[in-house]
């Protein structure tokens, strides 16, 4: 009888300890655990098709292949044109559909896809955010900023909403400062909503994105665009696939 009582006590203490440890985790750790970051990084590369529309017009329809550590990637368009990136270096085919937006397309959409696994990247700064929206009780919300010199646009910021129960990211407000600067960008913040999560090798992946206008204290406003992600799978990286052709341009 004493042995049974001791066993039950041990089980209860273990359960309480696990719950306490979970409660003490940082916001980013909880979110990354929910998104199975370590399992994701254990894979070599991830591939998916992205169809993106803004204002009722198609903005992109391409296949992405990205190393899970985000150092290299390939965007392949329907016409065979490619964008290839190696860290901050970008190479692209002469037949690329939109040459002006090459760097933006290279890093923006892949970053949104990888975002749940990049919350603790070097240069990230997290602070509490006072969420006063009507449905604030459904979320744990924090604000992300960056140290000077981080990435393409260190003046960008994100307000990240994780589901209070699952800790999966549901939406993230953000600004794009790379073109007009921070002050102008803060007059027109946007948000991405991550929806229709599906498990890929046990790892949750959002298969639908919706883009919105966003206001502090109000949240999502007008719908701006949407994207569907299909054929998401983990693949082996072929070194030659990430090598630009001799006729590729750089930017």
N, C-alpha and C positions, 0 to 999 in steps of 0.2 A: 504493500500500500504506500509506504514511504517512497519507494522507487517511482511509482506512478505519479505521486504528487510532485516529486522532484522533476520528473520529465515534463509534466504540464507547466510547471513554473518556468523551466528553461525555455520551453516553446513560447510562452507568453512574453518573457523578457526579450527573447530574440525578435519577436514580432514588433514589440514596442521599440526596441533599438533600431530596427530597420525603418520604422515609420519616423522615428526621431531623426535618423540620418537623412532621410528623404526631405524632411521639412527644413533641415539645416543647409541643404544644397542651395547654391546660387541659382538665380533665374536662368542663366545661360546653361548651367549644368543640367537642370531639370529638362529644359527644352532639347538639348543635345541628346540626352538619354532617351527622351521620348521618340526622337527621330533616328535613334540607333546609330549615332555618329561613328562609333568604333567599328561597327559591322560594315558601315558604308565605306570607311577609309580602308578597310581590309580588302575591298574589291579594287581591281586595277583601274577600270574605266567604266563610265556609264554612258549610255546612248539613248536618245529619244528624238521623236519628231515633234516639232513645235509649229503650230499654225496660229498666227497672231493677227488680230484685226483691231484697228482703231478707227473710230468714226465711220463704221460701216464699210471700210476698205481694208483689203488684205495688206498687212504690213510686212509679214514674213511667213514663208512656208519652207522650212529647212530641217535637215537632220543634224543634230548636235552629237558629237562624241568628245567627251571631256575626261581627262584623268581625274580620279576622285580627289586627288590632292590639289586640283585646280591649276596646275602649272602649265599644262598644255591642252589644246583643244582644236577641234575642226568643226566648222559650220559648212555644210554642203547643201547648196541650193538645187532646185529642180532642174535648172539648166546646166548643171555640172560645175558651176562656179564654186570656189571654196574660199573661206577665210581660215587661216591657220594661225594660232597664237602660241607663242612660247614665252611664258611669263609676261613681260610687258611688250614684247616684240610681236608685231602683227604683219602678216603677209596675206595677200589676196590675189585672186585671179583677175585678169584684165576684164573679164566678162561679168564682174560682180554687179548685181542689180542696182545697188545704191552706194557709190563710192564715197560720198560725203559722210555717210553714217557708219563707215566700216568699224572704227574703234568703239563707237557707242554700241553697235550691234554685237561686237565681239565680247565685250565685258558686261553689258547690262543684263542680257537674258540669261547668260550662264551664271551670273552672280545671283539672280533671283532664284534660279533652280538650286544652286548650292547653298543658298543663304542659311538654312537651318543648321548647316554643318560648319559655318564660318563665324559663329558668334564670338568665339574666343581667339580669333586671329590676332596677330601682332598689330598694335595700333588701335584696337577697339577700346572704347571707354563707355561703361554702362552706368546709368544713374536712374533713380526712381522717377516715375512719371505719375503725376496726379491725374488719373483718368476720371473725368466727371461726366462721361457720356451716360445715356440712359441705361445701357446694358453693361456698365462697367463691372458689375458683380460677376459676370460670366468669364472675366479674363484676369490674368496676371499681366501687367503692362510695364515695360521699362523703355527707356530712351537710349539709343546708341549714337555716339559721336565718335570722331576719330582724331588721333594725334596728327599734327602737321606732317605732311609728306607721306601720308598713308594712301596708297592706291592712286587711282586716276583723279578722284575728286574728294579730298579730305574734308572739305566743308559740308559735304552731305551729312544728313542725319536721318535716323529711322526711329519711329515709335512702334515698338513690336508688341503685338497682342498674342499671348498664348492662351489656349483654352485652359480654364482653371482646373479641369478634371484630368484631361489627357496630356496637357502641356505641349500639344502640337501647335505650331504657329498657324493662326487662322488669318491674320492680316498684319500688314506692316505699312504704316504711313512713311513717306519719304520725300526728300527734295532732290532735284537734279541741278547741281550748281555748276556743272562743267562748262556750260555755254554762256550763261548770263550772269554768273556769280551768285553768292549766297543770298544777298538781299532781295534780288529779283525772284529767285527760286522760292523763297519763303512766302511770297505773295500768292503762290500757286502750288501748294503741296498736293501730292497724289498719294494713292495707296494701292497696294496689291493685296488681293484676297486669295488665300490658298484653299481650294475646295476639292471635294471628291477624292479623298485620300484612298489609295489602294496599295496593298502590300506587294513589293517586288523583292523576292527572296527574303521575305520577312521584314523588309524595311519600308516604312510608310512614305509614299510619294503622292504629292498633290497632282491630280491629272487635269485640273481646271484652274485657271487664273482669271480673276476679274479685276480690271483697273478702274479706280474711282478718283474723283476729286475728294479732298479731305479737309476738314476744319478742326482746329483745336477745340475741344469741348463738345463738338457735335459729331465728329467721326466721319463716316462715309457720306458723300453727297451725291454727285451725278456720276452715272456710269460712263466711262470713257472708252473702254475696249475690253477685249477678252482673249484668252488663249486656251487652246486645248493641247495636251501633251499625250502622245500615243506611242505605243511600241517601246515603252521604257524597259531597258534591260541592261544588265552588266555584261561587259565584253572584255576580251583580252586586248591589250594595246599593241598594235603593229607599228613599230618604229617608223617604217617607211610612210605610213599613212599621215604622220605628223610632219613630214618633210615637204616644204613648199617646192613647187615646180620652178624651173629656170626662168620662166616668163612671169613669175609672180612679182607684184609690186609690194612695197612695204610702206607702213604708215605708223 
